[in-house]
Amino acid sequence: MVNSYTIAFAAFILTAGALGDRIGAKRIFMAGFAIFTAASVGCALAANAAIPIAARGVQGLGRRSGASLPRRPRRDLGLLIAEVRRRIYSCDEGGRERR
């Protein structure tokens, strides 16, 4: 099961990146999320041992295309983390801001 997921994940890296450049990272992210979710449902409803193995391969495809967040949310998350750190380190032990 792990091998089918890993192989699909690794094989789709370049394709997902190129598709993201051509049609937009957000679309690829949303499609990958939908594919991964559908494959997870397939794993949950499996009747025999072969179905989860195939579904894990499909999950690898979906995970790869959904793995990269669009650039703006990553940048916004970095700014948020920087602001939280600034506020934490600018307070004294009582929680009051240092001057």
C-alpha distance (Angstrom), angle and dihedral (degrees) to the residues before:
residue distance angle dihedral
M1 . . .
V2 3.78 . .
N3 3.80 92.2 .
S4 3.81 94.4 54.4
Y5 3.82 90.3 50.6
T6 3.81 94.2 46.4
I7 3.80 95.5 45.7
A8 3.81 93.2 49.1
F9 3.80 90.9 45.1
A10 3.81 93.4 51.1
A11 3.80 95.6 41.7
F12 3.79 93.9 53.6
I13 3.82 98.3 48.8
L14 3.81 97.8 96.0
T15 3.79 94.1 38.1
A16 3.81 93.0 52.4
G17 3.79 91.2 48.8
A18 3.79 92.7 50.6
L19 3.79 92.0 46.8
G20 3.79 89.8 49.1
D21 3.80 90.1 54.4
R22 3.79 92.6 48.0
I23 3.79 104.8 41.5
G24 3.79 102.5 16.3
A25 3.77 136.2 -81.7
K26 3.79 93.9 -112.9
R27 3.80 92.7 56.9
I28 3.78 91.7 48.3
F29 3.81 90.7 47.1
M30 3.81 92.3 51.4
A31 3.81 92.7 45.2
G32 3.80 90.7 49.6
F33 3.78 90.9 49.7
A34 3.82 90.7 51.5
I35 3.81 92.7 47.0
F36 3.80 92.3 48.6
T37 3.81 91.9 48.1
A38 3.81 92.9 49.0
A39 3.81 91.1 48.8
S40 3.82 90.0 49.3
V41 3.79 89.6 54.9
G42 3.80 87.7 49.4
C43 3.80 90.0 53.8
A44 3.78 91.6 49.2
L45 3.80 93.9 50.3
A46 3.81 96.4 43.5
A47 3.77 116.0 140.8
N48 3.81 97.4 -167.4
A49 3.79 139.7 16.5
A50 3.82 97.2 -94.1
I51 3.80 95.7 61.8
P52 3.83 97.1 61.6
I53 3.81 90.3 48.7
A54 3.81 91.4 54.4
A55 3.80 91.9 41.9
R56 3.82 90.6 52.6
G57 3.81 88.3 55.9
V58 3.80 89.5 53.0
Q59 3.81 88.9 47.6
G60 3.81 88.2 55.9
L61 3.81 89.8 55.7
G62 3.77 92.0 48.0
R63 3.79 93.8 44.9
R64 3.77 92.9 51.8
S65 3.77 93.8 51.9
G66 3.80 91.2 44.1
A67 3.79 95.7 42.2
S68 3.77 97.5 86.7
L69 3.74 117.3 67.8
P70 3.77 116.3 -147.7
R71 3.80 111.4 -92.1
R72 3.79 97.5 -109.5
P73 3.84 97.3 58.8
R74 3.81 89.8 47.8
R75 3.80 90.1 51.8
D76 3.81 91.9 46.0
L77 3.80 90.5 49.6
G78 3.81 89.7 51.6
L79 3.80 90.7 51.3
L80 3.80 90.9 49.0
I81 3.80 92.2 50.8
A82 3.82 90.7 48.5
E83 3.81 91.3 51.1
V84 3.82 92.9 48.6
R85 3.80 90.6 49.9
R86 3.80 91.0 48.7
R87 3.79 91.4 51.7
I88 3.80 93.7 45.6
Y89 3.79 94.2 50.4
S90 3.80 93.8 42.7
C91 3.84 93.0 60.1
D92 3.76 127.6 83.8
E93 3.80 124.0 -134.5
G94 3.80 92.3 -81.7
G95 3.80 92.1 56.5
R96 3.79 94.1 -107.8
E97 3.79 119.7 132.6
R98 3.76 116.2 -105.1
R99 3.76 116.8 -126.5
